[in-house]
Structures are given as structure tokens and as C-alpha cells.
């Protein structure tokens, strides 16, 4: 994990660095994969592997953005759960998450038709 912060200068395998470059490209504000970058990926991966990597990276990134956008509080262990390293101390759950493992913020949506549900 320590190597990920500066993976370009790390001793990670070149194939791993190529996958991390793809992750950086796909999760940025303006994701782009041009022909030159794609050919660099092809030195390490097949077309199918690039597709699999890209789909996995964008799914994980998109899911995280969805969670952040809706303010979803992740599930967590219940107090008293067995941990091999002891019971953690959790901060109190925010009011929106009480009695629900993952309670998103819900925007107010006003129906254009007052008689509609």
C-alpha cells in the first residue's frame, strides 16, 4: 500500500503500474484513453483484460461517487461484535443513519401535479 502513493517510482511490476495508470485516467475529472495510451496498455494486457480492468475500475469509482453523492453511511459492525484485535470504538451514528444500516439522504422532490402521489 505504501508504494501506491508514488507508484511510478516504486519497484512495482510494470504491468501493475500500467493498471494503476489506467485507474488514474478513468477516475479523474475528465477520463480519457487515447490511442497512444491504449497501445501502452496493450504492451501489458490483452484487449479483454483492458476491458475487464476498465469496467472494474469505473464500477468501483462510480459506486463510490454514488455513495458520496447520496451521503450513504456504510454498514458497520454492531457493538460487541467479535474482532480478533478487540472491540472498536465507533463514533455515534448520525441521525439519518439510526435504525438503518445504510440510509441515504433523499432529495425533496415535489410533484408537478399536486394530486399525484
C-alpha positions in Angstrom: 0.0 0.0 0.0 2.8 2.4 0.8 4.1 2.1 -2.8 0.8 3.3 -4.3 1.3 6.9 -3.4 4.3 7.1 -5.8 3.8 4.0 -7.9 5.6 5.4 -10.9 8.9 5.5 -9.0 8.2 2.3 -7.0 9.6 -1.2 -7.7 6.1 -2.5 -8.6 5.9 -4.6 -11.7 5.4 -2.6 -14.9 2.1 -4.4 -15.5 0.8 -3.2 -12.1 1.9 0.4 -12.9 0.1 0.2 -16.2 -3.1 -0.8 -14.4 -2.7 2.0 -11.9 -2.2 4.5 -14.7 -5.5 3.3 -16.2 -7.2 3.7 -12.8 -5.8 7.3 -12.6 -7.1 8.1 -16.1 -10.5 6.6 -15.6 -11.2 8.1 -12.2 -10.1 11.7 -12.9 -12.4 14.6 -13.6 -12.1 14.1 -17.4 -11.4 10.5 -18.1 -9.6 9.9 -21.4 -7.9 6.9 -23.1 -6.4 8.0 -26.4 -4.8 5.7 -28.9 -1.2 6.2 -27.6 -2.3 5.3 -24.0 -4.2 2.3 -25.2 -1.2 1.0 -27.1 0.9 1.4 -24.0 -1.7 -0.7 -22.1 -1.6 -3.4 -24.9 2.1 -4.0 -24.1 0.9 -5.5 -20.8 -2.7 -6.6 -21.3 -4.9 -8.2 -23.9 -8.0 -6.3 -25.2 -10.2 -8.4 -23.0 -8.0 -7.7 -19.9 -8.1 -3.9 -20.6 -11.9 -4.1 -20.9 -12.2 -6.1 -17.6 -9.8 -3.6 -15.8 -11.7 -0.6 -17.2 -15.1 -1.9 -16.2 -13.9 -2.9 -12.7 -12.2 0.4 -12.1 -15.2 2.5 -13.3 -17.7 0.4 -11.4 -15.8 0.9 -8.2 -15.3 4.6 -8.8 -18.9 5.1 -9.9 -20.2 3.3 -6.8 -18.0 5.4 -4.5 -19.3 8.6 -6.2 -22.9 7.4 -5.8 -22.3 6.7 -2.1 -20.8 10.2 -1.6 -23.5 12.0 -3.6 -26.3 10.5 -1.6 -24.5 10.6 1.8 -24.9 6.9 2.4 -23.4 5.8 5.7 -21.8 2.3 5.3 -22.8 -0.7 7.3 -20.6 -1.3 10.3 -20.1 -4.0 12.9 -22.5 -3.8 15.7 -21.2 -3.0 19.2 -19.8 -6.1 20.9 -19.0 -7.9 17.6 -16.1 -10.3 17.9 -12.9 -8.8 16.5 -9.6 -10.6 16.8 -8.0 -7.3 17.8 -10.7 -6.2 20.3 -13.9 -4.3 20.0 -13.6 -1.0 18.1 -14.9 2.3 19.4 -17.3 3.8 16.9 -18.4 7.4 16.9 -22.2 7.8 17.2 -24.2 7.2 14.1 -25.6 10.4 12.5 -29.3 10.8 13.0 -30.0 9.9 9.4 -28.4 6.5 9.9 -30.1 5.5 13.1 -32.0 2.2 12.8 -30.8 1.7 9.2 -27.5 0.2 8.1 -27.3 2.5 5.1 -29.7 5.4 5.0 -29.2 7.8 2.1 -30.1 11.5 2.1 -33.1 11.8 -0.1 -33.7 15.0 -2.0 -37.1 16.6 -1.8 -39.0 16.0 -5.0 -42.1 18.0 -5.5 -44.6 16.5 -7.9 -45.7 18.9 -10.6 -49.2 17.7 -10.1 -50.4 18.3 -6.5 -52.9 15.4 -6.8 -50.2 12.9 -8.0 -48.7 10.6 -5.4 
